Amino acid sequence: MKAIRLPASVIRSETVTKKEKWLGYLVGPAGAILLNAVLATYLNVYYTDVLNLTPLWGGVFLTAFPIVSKIIDAITNILMGQIIDRTRTKEGKARPWLLLSAPLVTISGILLFTVPESNDTVKAIWVMLSYNLFYSFAYTIFNMSHNLMVPLSTRNGTDRGGLSVFNQITTIMMSGILVALVFPMVIMPAIGVDKSKWITLMSVLSIAALPLTLVEYFFTKERVTEETAAAGEELRVPFREQLRILFTDRYMVLMYAYFLIYTTGTTLKNLGLVYYCNYVLGTYNDGVTQMLVSVIGGIPMGIGIFAVWPLAKKFGKRNVTMVGFVLYALGSLICWLFPTSLVVVLVGQFIKNIGGLPCAYVFMALFADCLDHLVEWTARRCPSTTSSPWRWWAS
């Protein structure tokens, strides 16, 4: 991609600033992340309970089209990784795509819910096109460029760890407070299955993502990219060679394995939570059941902000994460053994989320450490391709 003139970053400092942390990594990503968090939990509810698409094509449609879409998403993630690697601008390689993603996320987010009142064929086509426009195109562009900002922002391990925490605070706040507390307690009972209310609500969330994503663009800076370009270190590595490097590095393979398991479980949990609360524990429209499961079980994610990074610095990111895995498995086992008891499920969720703290807050810093290891091992850096597989699983 040829160098083009883009709006300059507000951040000019060679070291990470407070303004950068608060606006670029905490406030800026909030809009798109909130929209995605709502979609992860409630888009399927909209398809089944509001649009009544469950019987479509004999019940096959809602099972088949997400699988096809996931394959498309896998391809676009790989392509997007290659595109970012080949991007050359004064504003970096990932940040320009944040700028482009801002209007795309807004438009595609609205289209997801404005399904026309027509025959089943038209509805199916609209759902498939809008779903892939959002997940395989718009959010892929945002998500990959957004998640590359931490490893591309600085080579300083302490600063990078701080940015990782700020980055994850936004995710936890959006999914753990607004989506887990406000939505089941206030929003869901208010909008019910009224299609017009769903469209209004999701349009507001989609539109809010536009200015906030622009805030992230203007208040971030790719210092690593700038340093590499200035030193003339950047090499064009063939895609096949990049894959060989990534999948022969044991640390990166471990990261991929962890992320595949973690995100698969999280995705299944998000998709099934509303139905689980409705049919097993109570009802998602009572304003209490889902809120209790999500919030009381998720309290550690809030208080853990102040504890997890000091522990990681004292005992090591890897060691703290491994202990977290044990607690995560224990809490999940408790929930699995007693799935109909709300009290026991809440206890299990609490323990599980204590174990999930390292994964939530230090993963991006751990990922950046793996990139540094690749540089030392191979003298080559390919962060965009590296991020493609786990960004696909996360989406």
Secondary structure, DSSP 4 states (H G I P E B T S, - for coil): ------PPPS---SS--HHIIIIIIIITTHHHHHHHHHHHHHHHHIIIIIS--TTGGGGTHHHHHHHHHHHHHHHHHHHHHHHHHT---TT-SSHHHHHHHHHHHHHHHHHTT---SS-HHHHHHHHHHHHHIIIIIIHHHHHHHHHHHHHHH-S-HHHHHHHHHHHHHHHHHIIIIIIIIIIIIIIHHHHTT-HHHHHHHHHHHHHHHHHHHHHHHHT---HHHHHHHHHT------HHHHHHHHHT-HHHHHHHHHHHHHHHHHHHHHHHHHHHIIIIIS-GGGSSHHHIIIIIHHHHHHHGGGTHHHHHHHH-HHHHHHHHHHHHHHHHHHHHHSTT-HHHHHHHHHHHHHHTHHHHHHHHHHHHHHHHHHHHHHS---HHHHHHHHHHHH-
